[in-house]
Amino acid sequence: MDIAFLMPYLVHFVVLYVSVGVIYLVYKYKSRAATPKLPPGRKGLPYIGETLDYVLASRRGTPEKFVTDRNTKYSSDVFRTSLLGEDMAVFCGAAGNKFLFSGQNKYVTSWWPRPMKKAFLDPSSVDNSSAEESTKLRAYLPSLLKPESLQHYVPVMDRMAKEHLDQHWSPYNQVQVFPLSKKYTFSLACRLFMSVRDREEIEKFAKPFSIATAGLVSVPIDLPGTTFNRAVKAGRVIRQELFALITKKKNELLEKRRTVASDLVDNMLLDGMTEIEIGNKIVGFFIASHDTTSTAITFTVSYLSDYPDVYNKVLEEQMDILRSKGPEEPLRWEDIQKMKYTWCVACEAMRLAPPANGAFREAITDFTYAGYTIPKGWKAFWTVHSTHKNPNDFPDPEKFDPSRFEGNGPAPYTFVPFGGGPRMCPGKEYARLEILTFIHNLVTKFKWEKLNPNEKISYIPSPIPEEGLPIKLQAA
């Protein structure tokens, strides 16, 4: 066969082959250029992701290890993981904290994990956006937490602390600090938020609430026997009890034609909110004010036992305040402002044993941070564990040193037990009053020592002494 006859076909074939190759290379280049550079990391197992790794690290008492290991392996700025069934970018360091705190409603918005929604919120409202729920929740806080309102709480907190210590501590030589501090903070929240004083009624809420909070950071598998399943069942009980209480208070308002609120529930009823809406908001208040504050009290008591010199300085400060008052005169707002060193001690306790691990956000647009793209819809997580024990932020980080908080204190965005920026926890001042009032009454009434100095600590999700922090009491 004449080769000249085949030449045109060969030329066409070569041209076609080269053209297809060029088109493929251009496509690959453009695809690569269009593919966002995601944060480094791994997603872990299907659906579960790395949730089990996070939960196990927390239960071993080292939740910071989950963060620091990935900081070292992937990036000190931001890394990718999958928690609670969601793609998630974990932001690290003071710069990461600042970015998320200041990026609210610009890059991110509030987001609640599905276990929290399913366990605590009414099913008919679960589809509401977390941002919407959070905005409504915070709308009621300014009036409740203004200094002029908080000033009236101090004598109530003082009286309830005294009653609590007389009833649950004084009759005994040994007590468990953690369950008792939870009992105190929960009773106080019931009194201030809902005007509930009856012990049996308080217990109706307290027991299921404890079960439900244990499931906040759990693998969201709703099967019998799982932590998540128990949390969902407990949440159902809480909503039933809340609905009954709110309905009762609503009827009382109508019958007595009251127009002045005596507590937070009354305030919401007078504003026309439904029972379901009020129940969701009250649950949010309890989550924010209960476990976190009781944990801070517990570990402040623990560290005061470990460091006699610190205890003596706190005792001196509190006795000066006590001596300045009459025999039955309650604490006032002005007294709380004098407890500067005691608050430094509480802050150092919260640095080493943070009451909350951090908080979640959701990306509302694609954005870039530290050279990586965070896609819209991804979840973001800021965590105390990237700064609180970071030697660059806190030299000799394992050392208990309240002086870190004297003067100007730590650098901005490094000490974040209450968050920061526009989303700073609005209950920070409420928590400060509650902690300081309790510690004042405790140190002026008792001395104590730990019964097990080597007690193990687990995070479920807040730090919990596995034996409840048992102590031996003596009169001060």
TIVOKE-609942 format. One record per residue (C-alpha): residue in one letter; x, y, z. Coordinates in steps of 0.25 Angstrom, whole numbers. Example, Ala and Ser with C-alpha at 12.3 -4.5 7.8 and 13.67 -1.06 7.14 Angstrom:
% residues 2
<drenba type="A" xx="49" yy="-18" zz="31"/>
<drenba type="S" xx="55" yy="-4" zz="29"/>
% end
This chain:
% residues 476
<drenba type="M" xx="0" yy="0" zz="0"/>
<drenba type="D" xx="5" yy="14" zz="-4"/>
<drenba type="I" xx="9" yy="21" zz="9"/>
<drenba type="A" xx="6" yy="35" zz="3"/>
<drenba type="F" xx="-9" yy="30" zz="3"/>
<drenba type="L" xx="-9" yy="29" zz="18"/>
<drenba type="M" xx="-1" yy="42" zz="21"/>
<drenba type="P" xx="-14" yy="51" zz="22"/>
<drenba type="Y" xx="-20" yy="41" zz="31"/>
<drenba type="L" xx="-8" yy="40" zz="40"/>
<drenba type="V" xx="-7" yy="56" zz="41"/>
<drenba type="H" xx="-22" yy="57" zz="45"/>
<drenba type="F" xx="-20" yy="46" zz="55"/>
<drenba type="V" xx="-8" yy="53" zz="61"/>
<drenba type="V" xx="-14" yy="67" zz="61"/>
<drenba type="L" xx="-27" yy="61" zz="68"/>
<drenba type="Y" xx="-18" yy="53" zz="78"/>
<drenba type="V" xx="-10" yy="66" zz="82"/>
<drenba type="S" xx="-23" yy="74" zz="82"/>
<drenba type="V" xx="-30" yy="65" zz="92"/>
<drenba type="G" xx="-17" yy="64" zz="100"/>
<drenba type="V" xx="-16" yy="79" zz="101"/>
<drenba type="I" xx="-31" yy="80" zz="105"/>
<drenba type="Y" xx="-29" yy="70" zz="116"/>
<drenba type="L" xx="-17" yy="77" zz="121"/>
<drenba type="V" xx="-24" yy="91" zz="121"/>
<drenba type="Y" xx="-36" yy="84" zz="128"/>
<drenba type="K" xx="-27" yy="78" zz="139"/>
<drenba type="Y" xx="-20" yy="91" zz="141"/>
<drenba type="K" xx="-33" yy="99" zz="142"/>
<drenba type="S" xx="-39" yy="88" zz="151"/>
<drenba type="R" xx="-27" yy="89" zz="160"/>
<drenba type="A" xx="-27" yy="104" zz="160"/>
<drenba type="A" xx="-42" yy="104" zz="164"/>
<drenba type="T" xx="-41" yy="93" zz="175"/>
<drenba type="P" xx="-40" yy="101" zz="188"/>
<drenba type="K" xx="-28" yy="98" zz="197"/>
<drenba type="L" xx="-35" yy="92" zz="209"/>
<drenba type="P" xx="-28" yy="92" zz="223"/>
<drenba type="P" xx="-19" yy="80" zz="225"/>
<drenba type="G" xx="-24" yy="68" zz="233"/>
<drenba type="R" xx="-33" yy="56" zz="233"/>
<drenba type="K" xx="-48" yy="52" zz="233"/>
<drenba type="G" xx="-46" yy="39" zz="241"/>
<drenba type="L" xx="-57" yy="28" zz="240"/>
<drenba type="P" xx="-70" yy="30" zz="231"/>
<drenba type="Y" xx="-81" yy="38" zz="239"/>
<drenba type="I" xx="-73" yy="37" zz="252"/>
<drenba type="G" xx="-61" yy="44" zz="247"/>
<drenba type="E" xx="-51" yy="47" zz="259"/>
<drenba type="T" xx="-62" yy="48" zz="269"/>
<drenba type="L" xx="-58" yy="36" zz="277"/>
<drenba type="D" xx="-43" yy="41" zz="277"/>
<drenba type="Y" xx="-48" yy="54" zz="283"/>
<drenba type="V" xx="-57" yy="47" zz="293"/>
<drenba type="L" xx="-46" yy="37" zz="297"/>
<drenba type="A" xx="-36" yy="48" zz="299"/>
<drenba type="S" xx="-46" yy="56" zz="308"/>
<drenba type="R" xx="-50" yy="44" zz="316"/>
<drenba type="R" xx="-35" yy="42" zz="319"/>
<drenba type="G" xx="-34" yy="56" zz="324"/>
<drenba type="T" xx="-26" yy="61" zz="313"/>
<drenba type="P" xx="-35" yy="68" zz="303"/>
<drenba type="E" xx="-24" yy="77" zz="299"/>
<drenba type="K" xx="-16" yy="66" zz="293"/>
<drenba type="F" xx="-26" yy="64" zz="282"/>
<drenba type="V" xx="-23" yy="79" zz="278"/>
<drenba type="T" xx="-8" yy="79" zz="280"/>
<drenba type="D" xx="-5" yy="66" zz="273"/>
<drenba type="R" xx="-12" yy="71" zz="260"/>
<drenba type="N" xx="-5" yy="85" zz="262"/>
<drenba type="T" xx="8" yy="78" zz="261"/>
<drenba type="K" xx="4" yy="69" zz="250"/>
<drenba type="Y" xx="-4" yy="78" zz="241"/>
<drenba type="S" xx="-4" yy="93" zz="244"/>
<drenba type="S" xx="-2" yy="102" zz="256"/>
<drenba type="D" xx="-13" yy="111" zz="250"/>
<drenba type="V" xx="-25" yy="103" zz="246"/>
<drenba type="F" xx="-27" yy="88" zz="243"/>
<drenba type="R" xx="-38" yy="79" zz="237"/>
<drenba type="T" xx="-45" yy="68" zz="244"/>
<drenba type="S" xx="-59" yy="63" zz="245"/>
<drenba type="L" xx="-67" yy="63" zz="258"/>
<drenba type="L" xx="-81" yy="60" zz="262"/>
<drenba type="G" xx="-84" yy="56" zz="247"/>
<drenba type="E" xx="-79" yy="70" zz="241"/>
<drenba type="D" xx="-67" yy="75" zz="233"/>
<drenba type="M" xx="-60" yy="84" zz="243"/>
<drenba type="A" xx="-49" yy="94" zz="243"/>
<drenba type="V" xx="-42" yy="95" zz="257"/>
<drenba type="F" xx="-36" yy="109" zz="258"/>
<drenba type="C" xx="-24" yy="110" zz="268"/>
<drenba type="G" xx="-17" yy="120" zz="275"/>
<drenba type="A" xx="-20" yy="135" zz="279"/>
<drenba type="A" xx="-21" yy="139" zz="265"/>
<drenba type="G" xx="-31" yy="128" zz="261"/>
<drenba type="N" xx="-39" yy="132" zz="273"/>
<drenba type="K" xx="-39" yy="146" zz="269"/>
<drenba type="F" xx="-43" yy="143" zz="255"/>
<drenba type="L" xx="-55" yy="135" zz="259"/>
<drenba type="F" xx="-59" yy="144" zz="270"/>
<drenba type="S" xx="-58" yy="157" zz="261"/>
<drenba type="G" xx="-64" yy="149" zz="249"/>
<drenba type="Q" xx="-78" yy="147" zz="254"/>
<drenba type="N" xx="-89" yy="150" zz="244"/>
<drenba type="K" xx="-78" yy="153" zz="234"/>
<drenba type="Y" xx="-71" yy="140" zz="232"/>
<drenba type="V" xx="-78" yy="131" zz="242"/>
<drenba type="T" xx="-91" yy="130" zz="250"/>
<drenba type="S" xx="-94" yy="122" zz="263"/>
<drenba type="W" xx="-97" yy="107" zz="261"/>
<drenba type="W" xx="-101" yy="96" zz="271"/>
<drenba type="P" xx="-98" yy="82" zz="269"/>
<drenba type="R" xx="-109" yy="72" zz="266"/>
<drenba type="P" xx="-108" yy="65" zz="279"/>
<drenba type="M" xx="-110" yy="78" zz="287"/>
<drenba type="K" xx="-122" yy="81" zz="278"/>
<drenba type="K" xx="-128" yy="68" zz="279"/>
<drenba type="A" xx="-126" yy="66" zz="294"/>
<drenba type="F" xx="-131" yy="80" zz="298"/>
<drenba type="L" xx="-139" yy="87" zz="288"/>
<drenba type="D" xx="-154" yy="84" zz="285"/>
<drenba type="P" xx="-155" yy="76" zz="272"/>
<drenba type="S" xx="-164" yy="86" zz="266"/>
<drenba type="S" xx="-153" yy="96" zz="267"/>
<drenba type="V" xx="-141" yy="88" zz="263"/>
<drenba type="D" xx="-141" yy="93" zz="249"/>
<drenba type="N" xx="-139" yy="107" zz="253"/>
<drenba type="S" xx="-125" yy="112" zz="250"/>
<drenba type="S" xx="-116" yy="113" zz="262"/>
<drenba type="A" xx="-113" yy="127" zz="259"/>
<drenba type="E" xx="-128" yy="131" zz="260"/>
<drenba type="E" xx="-129" yy="123" zz="273"/>
<drenba type="S" xx="-116" yy="129" zz="279"/>
<drenba type="T" xx="-120" yy="143" zz="275"/>
<drenba type="K" xx="-134" yy="142" zz="282"/>
<drenba type="L" xx="-127" yy="136" zz="294"/>
<drenba type="R" xx="-117" yy="147" zz="295"/>
<drenba type="A" xx="-128" yy="158" zz="293"/>
<drenba type="Y" xx="-133" yy="155" zz="307"/>
<drenba type="L" xx="-120" yy="155" zz="314"/>
<drenba type="P" xx="-116" yy="170" zz="314"/>
<drenba type="S" xx="-127" yy="174" zz="324"/>
<drenba type="L" xx="-125" yy="162" zz="333"/>
<drenba type="L" xx="-110" yy="163" zz="333"/>
<drenba type="K" xx="-108" yy="179" zz="334"/>
<drenba type="P" xx="-100" yy="183" zz="346"/>
<drenba type="E" xx="-113" yy="189" zz="353"/>
<drenba type="S" xx="-120" yy="176" zz="352"/>
<drenba type="L" xx="-108" yy="168" zz="356"/>
<drenba type="Q" xx="-106" yy="176" zz="368"/>
<drenba type="H" xx="-120" yy="171" zz="374"/>
<drenba type="Y" xx="-115" yy="157" zz="372"/>
<drenba type="V" xx="-103" yy="158" zz="381"/>
<drenba type="P" xx="-111" yy="157" zz="394"/>
<drenba type="V" xx="-119" yy="146" zz="389"/>
<drenba type="M" xx="-107" yy="138" zz="385"/>
<drenba type="D" xx="-101" yy="141" zz="398"/>
<drenba type="R" xx="-113" yy="136" zz="406"/>
<drenba type="M" xx="-114" yy="123" zz="397"/>
<drenba type="A" xx="-99" yy="120" zz="399"/>
<drenba type="K" xx="-100" yy="121" zz="414"/>
<drenba type="E" xx="-113" yy="112" zz="414"/>
<drenba type="H" xx="-106" yy="102" zz="405"/>
<drenba type="L" xx="-94" yy="101" zz="413"/>
<drenba type="D" xx="-102" yy="100" zz="426"/>
<drenba type="Q" xx="-111" yy="89" zz="420"/>
<drenba type="H" xx="-101" yy="81" zz="412"/>
<drenba type="W" xx="-87" yy="83" zz="418"/>
<drenba type="S" xx="-88" yy="87" zz="432"/>
<drenba type="P" xx="-94" yy="74" zz="437"/>
<drenba type="Y" xx="-83" yy="65" zz="431"/>
<drenba type="N" xx="-68" yy="63" zz="433"/>
<drenba type="Q" xx="-66" yy="59" zz="419"/>
<drenba type="V" xx="-73" yy="64" zz="406"/>
<drenba type="Q" xx="-72" yy="63" zz="391"/>
<drenba type="V" xx="-70" yy="77" zz="385"/>
<drenba type="F" xx="-74" yy="74" zz="371"/>
<drenba type="P" xx="-88" yy="69" zz="373"/>
<drenba type="L" xx="-91" yy="79" zz="384"/>
<drenba type="S" xx="-86" yy="91" zz="375"/>
<drenba type="K" xx="-95" yy="86" zz="364"/>
<drenba type="K" xx="-107" yy="86" zz="374"/>
<drenba type="Y" xx="-104" yy="100" zz="378"/>
<drenba type="T" xx="-103" yy="106" zz="364"/>
<drenba type="F" xx="-115" yy="98" zz="359"/>
<drenba type="S" xx="-123" yy="103" zz="371"/>
<drenba type="L" xx="-119" yy="117" zz="369"/>
<drenba type="A" xx="-122" yy="117" zz="354"/>
<drenba type="C" xx="-136" yy="111" zz="358"/>
<drenba type="R" xx="-138" yy="122" zz="368"/>
<drenba type="L" xx="-134" yy="134" zz="359"/>
<drenba type="F" xx="-139" yy="129" zz="346"/>
<drenba type="M" xx="-152" yy="122" zz="350"/>
<drenba type="S" xx="-155" yy="126" zz="364"/>
<drenba type="V" xx="-154" yy="111" zz="368"/>
<drenba type="R" xx="-150" yy="108" zz="382"/>
<drenba type="D" xx="-156" yy="95" zz="385"/>
<drenba type="R" xx="-145" yy="84" zz="387"/>
<drenba type="E" xx="-154" yy="73" zz="380"/>
<drenba type="E" xx="-157" yy="82" zz="369"/>
<drenba type="I" xx="-143" yy="85" zz="367"/>
<drenba type="E" xx="-139" yy="71" zz="366"/>
<drenba type="K" xx="-149" yy="68" zz="355"/>
<drenba type="F" xx="-140" yy="77" zz="347"/>
<drenba type="A" xx="-127" yy="74" zz="352"/>
<drenba type="K" xx="-126" yy="59" zz="350"/>
<drenba type="P" xx="-130" yy="58" zz="335"/>
<drenba type="F" xx="-122" yy="71" zz="333"/>
<drenba type="S" xx="-109" yy="64" zz="337"/>
<drenba type="I" xx="-112" yy="52" zz="328"/>
<drenba type="A" xx="-115" yy="61" zz="316"/>
<drenba type="T" xx="-102" yy="70" zz="318"/>
<drenba type="A" xx="-94" yy="57" zz="318"/>
<drenba type="G" xx="-98" yy="55" zz="303"/>
<drenba type="L" xx="-95" yy="69" zz="298"/>
<drenba type="V" xx="-82" yy="64" zz="292"/>
<drenba type="S" xx="-85" yy="49" zz="288"/>
<drenba type="V" xx="-86" yy="41" zz="275"/>
<drenba type="P" xx="-100" yy="44" zz="270"/>
<drenba type="I" xx="-105" yy="30" zz="269"/>
<drenba type="D" xx="-119" yy="29" zz="275"/>
<drenba type="L" xx="-119" yy="14" zz="279"/>
<drenba type="P" xx="-123" yy="9" zz="293"/>
<drenba type="G" xx="-112" yy="9" zz="303"/>
<drenba type="T" xx="-104" yy="20" zz="296"/>
<drenba type="T" xx="-100" yy="33" zz="303"/>
<drenba type="F" xx="-107" yy="40" zz="292"/>
<drenba type="N" xx="-120" yy="32" zz="294"/>
<drenba type="R" xx="-120" yy="35" zz="309"/>
<drenba type="A" xx="-118" yy="49" zz="306"/>
<drenba type="V" xx="-130" yy="50" zz="297"/>
<drenba type="K" xx="-139" yy="43" zz="307"/>
<drenba type="A" xx="-135" yy="52" zz="318"/>
<drenba type="G" xx="-137" yy="64" zz="309"/>
<drenba type="R" xx="-151" yy="60" zz="307"/>
<drenba type="V" xx="-154" yy="59" zz="322"/>
<drenba type="I" xx="-148" yy="73" zz="324"/>
<drenba type="R" xx="-157" yy="79" zz="313"/>
<drenba type="Q" xx="-169" yy="72" zz="319"/>
<drenba type="E" xx="-166" yy="78" zz="333"/>
<drenba type="L" xx="-163" yy="92" zz="328"/>
<drenba type="F" xx="-175" yy="92" zz="319"/>
<drenba type="A" xx="-184" yy="89" zz="332"/>
<drenba type="L" xx="-177" yy="100" zz="340"/>
<drenba type="I" xx="-178" yy="110" zz="329"/>
<drenba type="T" xx="-192" yy="107" zz="327"/>
<drenba type="K" xx="-195" yy="109" zz="342"/>
<drenba type="K" xx="-188" yy="122" zz="343"/>
<drenba type="K" xx="-195" yy="127" zz="330"/>
<drenba type="N" xx="-209" yy="124" zz="337"/>
<drenba type="E" xx="-204" yy="131" zz="350"/>
<drenba type="L" xx="-201" yy="143" zz="342"/>
<drenba type="L" xx="-214" yy="143" zz="335"/>
<drenba type="E" xx="-222" yy="140" zz="348"/>
<drenba type="K" xx="-215" yy="151" zz="356"/>
<drenba type="R" xx="-214" yy="161" zz="344"/>
<drenba type="R" xx="-199" yy="163" zz="348"/>
<drenba type="T" xx="-192" yy="172" zz="338"/>
<drenba type="V" xx="-178" yy="172" zz="346"/>
<drenba type="A" xx="-169" yy="161" zz="344"/>
<drenba type="S" xx="-163" yy="154" zz="356"/>
<drenba type="D" xx="-153" yy="145" zz="348"/>
<drenba type="L" xx="-148" yy="142" zz="334"/>
<drenba type="V" xx="-160" yy="133" zz="331"/>
<drenba type="D" xx="-170" yy="144" zz="335"/>
<drenba type="N" xx="-162" yy="154" zz="326"/>
<drenba type="M" xx="-163" yy="145" zz="314"/>
<drenba type="L" xx="-178" yy="142" zz="316"/>
<drenba type="L" xx="-181" yy="156" zz="317"/>
<drenba type="D" xx="-174" yy="158" zz="304"/>
<drenba type="G" xx="-183" yy="149" zz="297"/>
<drenba type="M" xx="-174" yy="137" zz="295"/>
<drenba type="T" xx="-180" yy="123" zz="294"/>
<drenba type="E" xx="-177" yy="112" zz="304"/>
<drenba type="I" xx="-168" yy="104" zz="294"/>
<drenba type="E" xx="-160" yy="117" zz="291"/>
<drenba type="I" xx="-158" yy="120" zz="306"/>
<drenba type="G" xx="-155" yy="105" zz="309"/>
<drenba type="N" xx="-144" yy="106" zz="298"/>
<drenba type="K" xx="-138" yy="119" zz="304"/>
<drenba type="I" xx="-138" yy="114" zz="318"/>
<drenba type="V" xx="-131" yy="102" zz="314"/>
<drenba type="G" xx="-120" yy="110" zz="308"/>
<drenba type="F" xx="-119" yy="119" zz="320"/>
<drenba type="F" xx="-117" yy="106" zz="329"/>
<drenba type="I" xx="-106" yy="100" zz="320"/>
<drenba type="A" xx="-99" yy="113" zz="320"/>
<drenba type="S" xx="-100" yy="116" zz="335"/>
<drenba type="H" xx="-100" yy="102" zz="342"/>
<drenba type="D" xx="-89" yy="92" zz="338"/>
<drenba type="T" xx="-79" yy="103" zz="335"/>
<drenba type="T" xx="-80" yy="111" zz="348"/>
<drenba type="S" xx="-81" yy="98" zz="357"/>
<drenba type="T" xx="-68" yy="93" zz="350"/>
<drenba type="A" xx="-61" yy="106" zz="353"/>
<drenba type="I" xx="-65" yy="106" zz="367"/>
<drenba type="T" xx="-60" yy="91" zz="369"/>
<drenba type="F" xx="-46" yy="94" zz="363"/>
<drenba type="T" xx="-44" yy="107" zz="370"/>
<drenba type="V" xx="-47" yy="99" zz="383"/>
<drenba type="S" xx="-38" yy="88" zz="378"/>
<drenba type="Y" xx="-26" yy="97" zz="375"/>
<drenba type="L" xx="-28" yy="105" zz="389"/>
<drenba type="S" xx="-26" yy="91" zz="395"/>
<drenba type="D" xx="-13" yy="89" zz="387"/>
<drenba type="Y" xx="-7" yy="102" zz="390"/>
<drenba type="P" xx="-7" yy="107" zz="405"/>
<drenba type="D" xx="0" yy="120" zz="402"/>
<drenba type="V" xx="-11" yy="124" zz="392"/>
<drenba type="Y" xx="-22" yy="119" zz="401"/>
<drenba type="N" xx="-17" yy="128" zz="412"/>
<drenba type="K" xx="-17" yy="140" zz="403"/>
<drenba type="V" xx="-31" yy="138" zz="399"/>
<drenba type="L" xx="-35" yy="136" zz="413"/>
<drenba type="E" xx="-29" yy="149" zz="417"/>
<drenba type="E" xx="-36" yy="156" zz="406"/>
<drenba type="Q" xx="-49" yy="150" zz="410"/>
<drenba type="M" xx="-48" yy="152" zz="425"/>
<drenba type="D" xx="-45" yy="167" zz="422"/>
<drenba type="I" xx="-58" yy="168" zz="415"/>
<drenba type="L" xx="-65" yy="160" zz="426"/>
<drenba type="R" xx="-60" yy="168" zz="437"/>
<drenba type="S" xx="-65" yy="181" zz="430"/>
<drenba type="K" xx="-79" yy="176" zz="431"/>
<drenba type="G" xx="-89" yy="175" zz="442"/>
<drenba type="P" xx="-93" yy="161" zz="448"/>
<drenba type="E" xx="-105" yy="158" zz="439"/>
<drenba type="E" xx="-101" yy="168" zz="428"/>
<drenba type="P" xx="-101" yy="161" zz="414"/>
<drenba type="L" xx="-91" yy="163" zz="403"/>
<drenba type="R" xx="-93" yy="174" zz="394"/>
<drenba type="W" xx="-88" yy="178" zz="380"/>
<drenba type="E" xx="-77" yy="187" zz="386"/>
<drenba type="D" xx="-72" yy="175" zz="394"/>
<drenba type="I" xx="-71" yy="167" zz="381"/>
<drenba type="Q" xx="-62" yy="177" zz="375"/>
<drenba type="K" xx="-52" yy="176" zz="386"/>
<drenba type="M" xx="-50" yy="161" zz="383"/>
<drenba type="K" xx="-39" yy="164" zz="373"/>
<drenba type="Y" xx="-28" yy="153" zz="377"/>
<drenba type="T" xx="-39" yy="143" zz="379"/>
<drenba type="W" xx="-44" yy="145" zz="365"/>
<drenba type="C" xx="-29" yy="143" zz="360"/>
<drenba type="V" xx="-29" yy="130" zz="367"/>
<drenba type="A" xx="-43" yy="126" zz="360"/>
<drenba type="C" xx="-37" yy="130" zz="347"/>
<drenba type="E" xx="-25" yy="122" zz="348"/>
<drenba type="A" xx="-34" yy="110" zz="352"/>
<drenba type="M" xx="-42" yy="112" zz="339"/>
<drenba type="R" xx="-29" yy="113" zz="331"/>
<drenba type="L" xx="-24" yy="100" zz="335"/>
<drenba type="A" xx="-38" yy="93" zz="336"/>
<drenba type="P" xx="-47" yy="101" zz="326"/>
<drenba type="P" xx="-61" yy="99" zz="329"/>
<drenba type="A" xx="-65" yy="99" zz="314"/>
<drenba type="N" xx="-56" yy="93" zz="303"/>
<drenba type="G" xx="-60" yy="104" zz="293"/>
<drenba type="A" xx="-71" yy="107" zz="284"/>
<drenba type="F" xx="-76" yy="104" zz="269"/>
<drenba type="R" xx="-79" yy="113" zz="257"/>
<drenba type="E" xx="-84" yy="111" zz="243"/>
<drenba type="A" xx="-78" yy="117" zz="231"/>
<drenba type="I" xx="-88" yy="126" zz="224"/>
<drenba type="T" xx="-79" yy="128" zz="212"/>
<drenba type="D" xx="-66" yy="123" zz="206"/>
<drenba type="F" xx="-54" yy="130" zz="213"/>
<drenba type="T" xx="-39" yy="129" zz="214"/>
<drenba type="Y" xx="-31" yy="128" zz="227"/>
<drenba type="A" xx="-16" yy="125" zz="228"/>
<drenba type="G" xx="-16" yy="122" zz="213"/>
<drenba type="Y" xx="-27" yy="111" zz="214"/>
<drenba type="T" xx="-41" yy="112" zz="209"/>
<drenba type="I" xx="-52" yy="109" zz="218"/>
<drenba type="P" xx="-65" yy="105" zz="209"/>
<drenba type="K" xx="-78" yy="111" zz="212"/>
<drenba type="G" xx="-86" yy="101" zz="221"/>
<drenba type="W" xx="-74" yy="96" zz="228"/>
<drenba type="K" xx="-74" yy="96" zz="243"/>
<drenba type="A" xx="-63" yy="104" zz="251"/>
<drenba type="F" xx="-58" yy="101" zz="265"/>
<drenba type="W" xx="-50" yy="110" zz="274"/>
<drenba type="T" xx="-44" yy="103" zz="286"/>
<drenba type="V" xx="-38" yy="108" zz="299"/>
<drenba type="H" xx="-28" yy="96" zz="298"/>
<drenba type="S" xx="-20" yy="103" zz="287"/>
<drenba type="T" xx="-16" yy="115" zz="297"/>
<drenba type="H" xx="-19" yy="112" zz="311"/>
<drenba type="K" xx="-7" yy="102" zz="313"/>
<drenba type="N" xx="2" yy="108" zz="301"/>
<drenba type="P" xx="15" yy="112" zz="307"/>
<drenba type="N" xx="16" yy="123" zz="297"/>
<drenba type="D" xx="4" yy="129" zz="303"/>
<drenba type="F" xx="6" yy="125" zz="318"/>
<drenba type="P" xx="20" yy="122" zz="322"/>
<drenba type="D" xx="22" yy="109" zz="330"/>
<drenba type="P" xx="7" yy="106" zz="327"/>
<drenba type="E" xx="5" yy="94" zz="336"/>
<drenba type="K" xx="9" yy="103" zz="348"/>
<drenba type="F" xx="-3" yy="109" zz="357"/>
<drenba type="D" xx="0" yy="124" zz="357"/>
<drenba type="P" xx="-11" yy="134" zz="360"/>
<drenba type="S" xx="-2" yy="145" zz="358"/>
<drenba type="R" xx="-3" yy="143" zz="343"/>
<drenba type="F" xx="-16" yy="151" zz="344"/>
<drenba type="E" xx="-11" yy="162" zz="352"/>
<drenba type="G" xx="-9" yy="176" zz="345"/>
<drenba type="N" xx="-13" yy="175" zz="331"/>
<drenba type="G" xx="-14" yy="160" zz="331"/>
<drenba type="P" xx="-12" yy="151" zz="319"/>
<drenba type="A" xx="-10" yy="155" zz="305"/>
<drenba type="P" xx="-24" yy="157" zz="298"/>
<drenba type="Y" xx="-31" yy="145" zz="292"/>
<drenba type="T" xx="-22" yy="135" zz="300"/>
<drenba type="F" xx="-30" yy="133" zz="312"/>
<drenba type="V" xx="-44" yy="130" zz="307"/>
<drenba type="P" xx="-53" yy="122" zz="316"/>
<drenba type="F" xx="-64" yy="132" zz="313"/>
<drenba type="G" xx="-61" yy="134" zz="298"/>
<drenba type="G" xx="-58" yy="148" zz="293"/>
<drenba type="G" xx="-62" yy="159" zz="284"/>
<drenba type="P" xx="-77" yy="161" zz="280"/>
<drenba type="R" xx="-80" yy="147" zz="285"/>
<drenba type="M" xx="-74" yy="148" zz="299"/>
<drenba type="C" xx="-82" yy="140" zz="308"/>
<drenba type="P" xx="-92" yy="151" zz="314"/>
<drenba type="G" xx="-93" yy="143" zz="326"/>
<drenba type="K" xx="-79" yy="145" zz="330"/>
<drenba type="E" xx="-82" yy="155" zz="341"/>
<drenba type="Y" xx="-93" yy="146" zz="346"/>
<drenba type="A" xx="-83" yy="135" zz="347"/>
<drenba type="R" xx="-73" yy="144" zz="354"/>
<drenba type="L" xx="-83" yy="148" zz="365"/>
<drenba type="E" xx="-87" yy="133" zz="367"/>
<drenba type="I" xx="-73" yy="128" zz="368"/>
<drenba type="L" xx="-68" yy="139" zz="377"/>
<drenba type="T" xx="-80" yy="139" zz="387"/>
<drenba type="F" xx="-79" yy="124" zz="389"/>
<drenba type="I" xx="-64" yy="124" zz="391"/>
<drenba type="H" xx="-65" yy="136" zz="401"/>
<drenba type="N" xx="-75" yy="128" zz="409"/>
<drenba type="L" xx="-67" yy="115" zz="408"/>
<drenba type="V" xx="-53" yy="120" zz="413"/>
<drenba type="T" xx="-59" yy="128" zz="424"/>
<drenba type="K" xx="-66" yy="116" zz="429"/>
<drenba type="F" xx="-57" yy="104" zz="427"/>
<drenba type="K" xx="-43" yy="99" zz="425"/>
<drenba type="W" xx="-42" yy="86" zz="416"/>
<drenba type="E" xx="-32" yy="76" zz="411"/>
<drenba type="K" xx="-34" yy="66" zz="399"/>
<drenba type="L" xx="-36" yy="52" zz="402"/>
<drenba type="N" xx="-30" yy="47" zz="389"/>
<drenba type="P" xx="-20" yy="57" zz="384"/>
<drenba type="N" xx="-18" yy="48" zz="371"/>
<drenba type="E" xx="-32" yy="48" zz="367"/>
<drenba type="K" xx="-34" yy="46" zz="352"/>
<drenba type="I" xx="-41" yy="56" zz="344"/>
<drenba type="S" xx="-49" yy="53" zz="332"/>
<drenba type="Y" xx="-56" yy="63" zz="322"/>
<drenba type="I" xx="-71" yy="60" zz="319"/>
<drenba type="P" xx="-71" yy="70" zz="313"/>
<drenba type="S" xx="-67" yy="79" zz="325"/>
<drenba type="P" xx="-55" yy="74" zz="334"/>
<drenba type="I" xx="-61" yy="65" zz="345"/>
<drenba type="P" xx="-53" yy="59" zz="357"/>
<drenba type="E" xx="-57" yy="44" zz="356"/>
<drenba type="E" xx="-59" yy="43" zz="371"/>
<drenba type="G" xx="-66" yy="56" zz="372"/>
<drenba type="L" xx="-54" yy="63" zz="379"/>
<drenba type="P" xx="-56" yy="57" zz="393"/>
<drenba type="I" xx="-51" yy="66" zz="404"/>
<drenba type="K" xx="-50" yy="66" zz="419"/>
<drenba type="L" xx="-56" yy="78" zz="426"/>
<drenba type="Q" xx="-51" yy="86" zz="438"/>
<drenba type="A" xx="-57" yy="99" zz="444"/>
<drenba type="A" xx="-49" yy="111" zz="440"/>
% end
